[in-house]
């Protein structure tokens, strides 16, 4: 089974990502997305713990700023 990837994002009024759309069309709220990434269901991203102790999703470093999560189209 091929792993999914994030293809679009939903942001709040502050510009923070609140939800993701996957390559199969599923919509995941941020907390759901963290679980899916940690379970290995989503490729190309990882979860890290911020200075505030919360978990966040970021794209795997590949030197290409165009595939940064913030650059994905909205939905």
Secondary structure as the mmCIF struct_conf table of DSSP 4:
data_model
#
loop_
_struct_conf.conf_type_id
_struct_conf.id
_struct_conf.beg_label_comp_id
_struct_conf.beg_label_asym_id
_struct_conf.beg_label_seq_id
_struct_conf.end_label_comp_id
_struct_conf.end_label_asym_id
_struct_conf.end_label_seq_id
HELX_LH_PP_P HELX_LH_PP_P1 UNK A 2 UNK A 3
STRN STRN1 UNK A 4 UNK A 4
STRN STRN2 UNK A 6 UNK A 11
TURN_TY1_P TURN_TY1_P1 UNK A 13 UNK A 14
BEND BEND1 UNK A 15 UNK A 15
STRN STRN3 UNK A 17 UNK A 22
TURN_TY1_P TURN_TY1_P2 UNK A 23 UNK A 24
BEND BEND2 UNK A 25 UNK A 25
STRN STRN4 UNK A 27 UNK A 29
HELX_RH_AL_P HELX_RH_AL_P1 UNK A 30 UNK A 38
TURN_TY1_P TURN_TY1_P3 UNK A 39 UNK A 40
STRN STRN5 UNK A 42 UNK A 42
BEND BEND3 UNK A 44 UNK A 44
STRN STRN6 UNK A 45 UNK A 49
TURN_TY1_P TURN_TY1_P4 UNK A 51 UNK A 52
BEND BEND4 UNK A 53 UNK A 53
STRN STRN7 UNK A 55 UNK A 59
HELX_LH_PP_P HELX_LH_PP_P2 UNK A 60 UNK A 61
BEND BEND5 UNK A 63 UNK A 63
HELX_RH_3T_P HELX_RH_3T_P1 UNK A 65 UNK A 67
BEND BEND6 UNK A 68 UNK A 68
HELX_RH_3T_P HELX_RH_3T_P2 UNK A 69 UNK A 71
BEND BEND7 UNK A 72 UNK A 72
STRN STRN8 UNK A 73 UNK A 74
#
